[in-house]
Every structure is written in C-alpha cells, then in structure tokens.
Amino acid sequence: MTCDFTIDGKNFRLELECTEAGWHCVLDGQRLQLDAVLPRPDVLSLLIEGKSYEIKRERTRTETYLWVKGSRYKVELQDPRSFRRRKRGASGQDGRRELVATMPGKVVRVLVPEKGEIKAGQGVLVVEAMKMQNEVKSPKDGTVEKIVAGEGTNVNAGDVLAIVE
C-alpha cells in the first residue's frame, strides 16, 4: 500500500508492506524498521528504528492534527480514491453512500446493525489494520441499509464495508 500525505505543508510518500516477518516501511525512499500499536482510540504508539513515539490524533470538523512530544502538526492525507469520488460528484449528503476500507485489514466490530438509524460522524464498523483499530464513520444521517463486511471479514483497500441510505 502506498499513500501520500502532507504534514505542515511538507509532502511525504509512505509505502507499507505486510510480510510474515512484520511490516516493511519506506518513507520517501528510505527504509525504516517500524512497529505500531494502538493502545486506545486516537493514540498510536510507534517504535521507529528503536526510538519510541506516542502520537495523538486530534480531529476537528475540517482538519486533522497529530501531537508528537507536545508539538501539533496539521496532517492531510491525499487519497486517490477520494479524488475520483469527488470528480463523479458523490460528495453530497443526499442518496446512498458506500463506506469503503481505506487500507487492507480485518473488520473486528460492527457498531450499528443493518436497518439501524445512524447520525453523521457516528461509527459503523471498526477495521483493524497495522495493529491499529480504525472506526469507519457515517458521512450522513440515515439508515444502515446493508453491512457488506461482517466481523472477522478480511478487506482490501477500496472494498465496500457498508451502505448508508
């Protein structure tokens, strides 16, 4: 998996590969030894080249920030799928919305049952990827029309997880 992101205006490219030996990480062409654990929501414990870091995520309505050693950094993830979706005009809140996996992982919890009512920003599923649990949230108020990937399902980036109507 490859992703591009910006931290405080500086662009980075991250390549991750999962092997039997663990995760292989290449950041801007430099291979790094990496291990990661998500001890609680929005907190990531990283071991990079033997150095330990605790990273806390802060999300506002429009921005995402990471806190590292008391310093705050603005982060933007450039997801090619989101650009394609925007070009097709699916950014509105009306109609059916598909919730998709942003990276390969495994569905570990379903938070809302099929036909359950949901509010914008409410969690629908939890996907574990890279030893981190990520909550997949509803983009709009509505009803969970279908849960496509149930608990224990392995998913790839771009796979549809649920549909919100």
ChimeraX attribute file (.defattr): number of C-alpha atoms within 10 A of each C-alpha:
attribute: neighborCount
match mode: 1-to-1
recipient: residues
	/A:1	12
	/A:2	13
	/A:3	15
	/A:4	16
	/A:5	15
	/A:6	15
	/A:7	15
	/A:8	11
	/A:9	11
	/A:10	9
	/A:11	14
	/A:12	14
	/A:13	14
	/A:14	16
	/A:15	16
	/A:16	16
	/A:17	12
	/A:18	12
	/A:19	8
	/A:20	5
	/A:21	6
	/A:22	12
	/A:23	15
	/A:24	15
	/A:25	21
	/A:26	16
	/A:27	15
	/A:28	12
	/A:29	11
	/A:30	9
	/A:31	14
	/A:32	13
	/A:33	13
	/A:34	17
	/A:35	18
	/A:36	17
	/A:37	15
	/A:38	19
	/A:39	13
	/A:40	11
	/A:41	12
	/A:42	16
	/A:43	17
	/A:44	19
	/A:45	17
	/A:46	17
	/A:47	15
	/A:48	14
	/A:49	11
	/A:50	10
	/A:51	8
	/A:52	12
	/A:53	14
	/A:54	17
	/A:55	19
	/A:56	18
	/A:57	16
	/A:58	16
	/A:59	12
	/A:60	7
	/A:61	6
	/A:62	5
	/A:63	10
	/A:64	15
	/A:65	19
	/A:66	20
	/A:67	15
	/A:68	13
	/A:69	10
	/A:70	9
	/A:71	8
	/A:72	15
	/A:73	17
	/A:74	15
	/A:75	20
	/A:76	17
	/A:77	14
	/A:78	14
	/A:79	13
	/A:80	10
	/A:81	13
	/A:82	14
	/A:83	12
	/A:84	11
	/A:85	11
	/A:86	11
	/A:87	10
	/A:88	9
	/A:89	9
	/A:90	15
	/A:91	13
	/A:92	11
	/A:93	13
	/A:94	11
	/A:95	10
	/A:96	16
	/A:97	20
	/A:98	18
	/A:99	21
	/A:100	19
	/A:101	22
	/A:102	19
	/A:103	18
	/A:104	18
	/A:105	22
	/A:106	21
	/A:107	23
	/A:108	19
	/A:109	17
	/A:110	20
	/A:111	15
	/A:112	16
	/A:113	15
	/A:114	17
	/A:115	14
	/A:116	14
	/A:117	14
	/A:118	21
	/A:119	14
	/A:120	12
	/A:121	13
	/A:122	16
	/A:123	17
	/A:124	25
	/A:125	26
	/A:126	20
	/A:127	26
	/A:128	20
	/A:129	19
	/A:130	18
	/A:131	14
	/A:132	20
	/A:133	23
	/A:134	20
	/A:135	20
	/A:136	21
	/A:137	17
	/A:138	23
	/A:139	19
	/A:140	19
	/A:141	16
	/A:142	20
	/A:143	19
	/A:144	21
	/A:145	18
	/A:146	16
	/A:147	20
	/A:148	15
	/A:149	19
	/A:150	15
	/A:151	14
	/A:152	13
	/A:153	14
	/A:154	16
	/A:155	21
	/A:156	15
	/A:157	13
	/A:158	13
	/A:159	17
	/A:160	16
	/A:161	22
	/A:162	23
	/A:163	19
	/A:164	24
	/A:165	18
